[in-house]
Amino acid sequence: MLSCPVCAESSSLSLCTVTEMPLIGCQFAPSRHEALSALCGTLDLTLCKQCGHIYNRAFEADRVAYLPGYENSHEFSQRHRTELNATVDRLIRSYALHDKSVVELGCGTAEFLAALCAKGGNHGVGYDPAQQNRVSQVGDGSVRVVAEPFSTVTRKPVDVVCSQHVLEHLADLKSTLSQARGILKRRGFGYFQVPNGLVIFRDLNIWDLTYEHVSYFSPASLHRALSAAGFFVQRLESSFGGQYLDAEAVVDTATGIAPVTLATYARFCDGFPNAYATVINHWKERVARVIESNRRIVLWGAGSKAVSFLNMLAIGTGDGIKYVVDINPRKEGRFIPGTAQRIVSPDFLRDYAPDIVIVMNHEYTSEIRSSVDSMGLRCDLVMASPTIS
């Protein structure tokens, strides 16, 4: 069993166990058969008694391999692009990020890195084994993507190191953060974004639980992890409607914001097992009622939330939900791992005419409603929230 990725302690409190979860939610299958054959694992969600970090004690890093075709980009969403550009503009302005050398861990399609380099005239290198090697000019800057893990490459010192939605995937968190700190020049800067584990567990956003994520950071545990690696945290705030945590950190200074405490964490963790079961039962019954009334349901948002929703509820294509909608054309025609729903474009709904669209992420509600209205569809939009009503 894994010990705490933040403090390495093994004294822990089990919160709940979720079985048969696809190892990689955003590795969408090219066929229904391959989707049904997706490898699965167990989430043994655990609260570290020493530092309060929540992690999957049953996580097996050697079973998780990110391959070409892994697709978790949100670049086709205007809501996402607006948030990304606002973040990039603020970082450049606050930390004078002009003509700097930048390294990004797990860069994905390098959308964030490209924006940072284009707007600031910076020169970036992104590491991601699920991508392909490429070099491009972006504005007054440049981006090079290296199809290898950050940990395996010898690097020159740089001015900036960053990552978005990477740290939560790492069983070797401490060594990776130490390596990231080690490549920074004097007066270097670090930016790290992760899902907000505090909100996931406090507000019962259980569709954000996925095998890929070994860690669920609270502000307290993210601050501790960065500080232990030698970073001085300057800012630690939530973003994207509270769903993410953004940490900004520097080196070679003796000051940072005070450590974050979370004395009330155990209060909602104690009740989490029963609350989790209640949400699962509520949604099983809710979906069953809709299906029994011969109404058509689709999910909108083929990301890890949809994968978790369908697999936690054990809803296959024969159980009344056959399709998941997504605006990312690279996902179209592929299948949800574990339950094998086909991913379709929004235009598919013109003929399919669903009665109910379950919105997997409320931050995209306005975009989805606009698309539904533009197609003249008469359907109800339902948030995939934990609300019991």
C-alpha positions, -999 to 999 in steps of 0.1 A, spaced: 0 0 0 12 35 -9 22 59 18 13 96 17 28 113 -14 32 146 5 48 135 39 55 98 33 37 88 65 16 56 65 -7 64 94 -41 70 77 -78 69 79 -98 51 51 -126 72 36 -141 48 11 -133 23 -16 -143 25 -52 -137 -6 -74 -136 -12 -111 -125 23 -122 -106 26 -155 -69 32 -150 -68 61 -174 -101 80 -179 -91 101 -208 -75 73 -229 -106 69 -251 -109 36 -269 -111 33 -307 -138 6 -305 -166 -5 -283 -148 -38 -276 -116 -21 -265 -136 2 -243 -153 -27 -225 -119 -43 -221 -103 -13 -205 -80 -21 -175 -94 -11 -142 -82 -5 -106 -94 3 -71 -95 37 -53 -88 32 -16 -93 68 -6 -73 77 25 -68 107 47 -32 110 60 -34 116 98 0 134 98 -6 161 71 -43 158 61 -35 150 25 -60 126 7 -47 100 -16 -54 67 -32 -36 41 -11 -42 14 -37 -26 34 -66 -2 14 -87 20 37 -108 34 9 -130 -1 1 -143 -7 37 -156 9 45 -190 0 77 -209 1 69 -246 -5 89 -278 -42 94 -280 -46 105 -244 -70 134 -248 -79 158 -220 -76 191 -238 -102 218 -233 -89 241 -260 -121 242 -280 -141 258 -251 -143 296 -250 -149 295 -213 -116 276 -208 -97 299 -232 -109 329 -213 -97 315 -180 -64 304 -194 -56 338 -210 -66 356 -178 -42 334 -158 -13 339 -183 -18 376 -184 -17 379 -146 14 357 -143 33 377 -169 23 410 -153 29 399 -117 63 382 -122 77 401 -152 77 369 -173 93 384 -205 120 367 -226 123 339 -200 131 302 -204 102 280 -193 98 243 -187 63 227 -184 58 193 -169 31 172 -187 24 199 -212 -4 181 -231 -11 200 -263 10 228 -249 -19 253 -250 -9 270 -217 29 270 -226 22 284 -260 1 313 -246 28 320 -219 55 321 -246 35 340 -272 23 368 -249 56 372 -230 81 365 -258 93 335 -237 109 303 -249 94 271 -236 100 233 -235 72 210 -226 76 174 -216 48 149 -222 52 112 -233 16 112 -247 26 139 -273 48 140 -304 81 159 -307 75 193 -324 88 228 -325 68 260 -333 71 297 -332 44 315 -311 43 352 -313 77 365 -303 84 332 -284 89 296 -292 77 262 -280 93 228 -282 75 197 -271 95 167 -261 77 133 -261 94 121 -229 87 123 -192 102 153 -174 120 130 -150 141 113 -177 156 143 -194 187 162 -185 179 199 -185 197 233 -184 187 258 -157 155 278 -165 137 308 -152 102 293 -149 88 258 -142 51 251 -144 25 224 -146 -13 222 -149 -31 191 -137 1 169 -134 11 168 -97 -21 149 -87 -10 120 -111 24 115 -94 32 88 -69 68 102 -68 56 137 -60 84 147 -37 112 137 -62 95 155 -91 90 187 -72 126 185 -60 137 181 -96 115 210 -107 130 232 -79 165 220 -89 164 233 -125 153 268 -115 178 297 -118 183 322 -90 151 342 -86 132 315 -104 94 312 -105 70 282 -103 33 279 -111 13 248 -103 -24 240 -109 -42 210 -95 -78 199 -88 -92 213 -56 -95 182 -34 -110 203 -6 -140 211 -27 -142 175 -41 -146 160 -6 -164 188 12 -190 194 -16 -192 157 -26 -181 163 -62 -175 126 -65 -173 125 -103 -139 141 -99 -126 109 -83 -105 90 -108 -78 63 -107 -54 86 -126 -52 109 -96 -32 95 -67 -35 128 -49 -63 151 -39 -47 183 -27 -62 207 -1 -46 241 1 -28 229 32 -12 198 15 -3 216 -17 15 243 4 33 217 24 44 198 -7 58 228 -24 75 241 7 91 208 14 107 210 -21 122 244 -15 96 267 -29 83 298 -12 46 300 -19 35 336 -27 -1 330 -37 -25 300 -33 -60 305 -45 -89 286 -60 -99 292 -97 -124 280 -123 -154 282 -101 -134 268 -71 -126 235 -90 -88 242 -92 -60 253 -69 -34 277 -83 -1 280 -65 26 306 -74 60 302 -58 95 316 -60 129 305 -49 159 323 -32 137 342 -8 131 338 29 94 348 28 62 334 16 26 332 27 19 315 60 13 277 59 -24 269 54 -42 250 81 -73 229 78 -85 220 112 -120 212 101 -110 186 74 -118 156 95 -153 169 102 -165 162 66 -141 134 60 -158 114 88 -191 115 71 -178 110 36 -184 72 32 -221 75 40 -225 107 19 -207 90 -11 -231 60 -9 -261 84 -7 -251 103 -39 -245 71 -58 -279 57 -48 -296 90 -56 -282 91 -92 -288 54 -99 -325 59 -90 -327 92 -108 -313 78 -141 -335 46 -137 -367 68 -134 -358 87 -166 -351 55 -185 -383 39 -174 -403 69 -187 -388 63 -221 -369 96 -222 -335 99 -239 -304 109 -219 -270 121 -231 -241 133 -211 -223 165 -222 -185 166 -216 -165 135 -224 -138 140 -198 -128 122 -166 -161 134 -148 -182 115 -174 -160 84 -172 -163 84 -134 -201 91 -135 -208 62 -159 -184 37 -142 -194 45 -106 -231 41 -115 -223 10 -138 -243 25 -166 -235 7 -199 -250 14 -233 -277 -11 -227 -288 7 -195 -302 38 -213 -273 62 -219 -257 55 -253 -239 87 -261 -216 113 -246 -213 147 -263 -180 167 -266 -169 197 -287 -134 183 -290 -133 168 -325 -104 145 -316 -127 126 -293 -155 121 -318 -161 85 -327 -142 71 -298 -156 53 -267 -158 58 -230 -134 33 -212 -153 7 -191 -189 15 -202 -184 20 -240 -207 50 -247 -198 65 -281 -185 101 -281 -204 123 -305 -203 159 -317 -230 184 -307 -245 182 -343 -254 146 -336 -281 158 -312 -300 174 -341 -313 141 -352 -310 122 -319 -332 148 -301 -325 139 -264 -350 148 -237 -323 153 -210 -287 165 -212 -267 159 -181 -240 186 -179 -209 171 -164 -192 205 -155 -213 234 -144 -187 259 -156 -196 251 -192 -234 254 -187 -237 287 -207 -218 273 -236 -238 241 -236 -271 260 -233 -261 282 -262 -253 252 -284 -286 235 -275 -306 266 -282 -289 272 -315 -299 237 -327 -335 243 -317 -335 214 -293 -362 211 -267 -345 193 -238 -338 198 -201 -303 206 -189 -295 188 -157 -264 195 -136 -245 164 -126 -243 178 -90 -245 158 -58 -276 176 -48 -302 152 -33 -336 164 -44 
